[in-house]
Structure formats: C-alpha cells, structure tokens
Amino acid sequence: MKFVIGISLLVASPFFFAPQLPEARSGFDNKSNGLVDDATPTADQAKFEETEALSNGIGPLCMPTR
C-alpha cells in the first residue's frame, strides 16, 4: 500500500511544482499576429463581412458532364 501511495505522489509531484502559466490575453485589437502584414487580415476581414444576396447565386455552378 505504501508503494502505491509513493508512486502516486511521485507521478503527481511535477504538477505541484510546475511554474504558473501566464494569463491568456483577453481582448482583440484587430491587429495582425505578426505572421503577415496588417493589410492581409484587414482585407480578409472585409471579404468575410461581405453580405451575400440572392442575386449572387445559391452555390457553386455545376459543370455539365458529357
């Protein structure tokens, strides 16, 4: 029984002595994360926010098969 308790404490000890992780940043400032320039996310956001209309169609066009 002592062996099982000892092994359990040994396995759990890294969790007790691990350093605290920093808090995640809260909030979104609409800036690039550094992987691309600031113009790319701005252009992507504009394309994403476009409103579709019925005149745009309802989906991809299917090509007729021969």
Rosetta blueprint (number, residue, H / E / L):
1 M L
2 K H
3 F H
4 V H
5 I H
6 G H
7 I H
8 S H
9 L H
10 L H
11 V H
12 A H
13 S H
14 P H
15 F H
16 F H
17 F H
18 A L
19 P L
20 Q L
21 L L
22 P L
23 E L
24 A L
25 R L
26 S L
27 G L
28 F L
29 D L
30 N L
31 K L
32 S L
33 N L
34 G L
35 L L
36 V L
37 D L
38 D L
39 A H
40 T H
41 P H
42 T H
43 A H
44 D H
45 Q H
46 A H
47 K H
48 F H
49 E L
50 E L
51 T L
52 E L
53 A L
54 L H
55 S H
56 N H
57 G L
58 I L
59 G L
60 P L
61 L L
62 C L
63 M L
64 P L
65 T L
66 R L
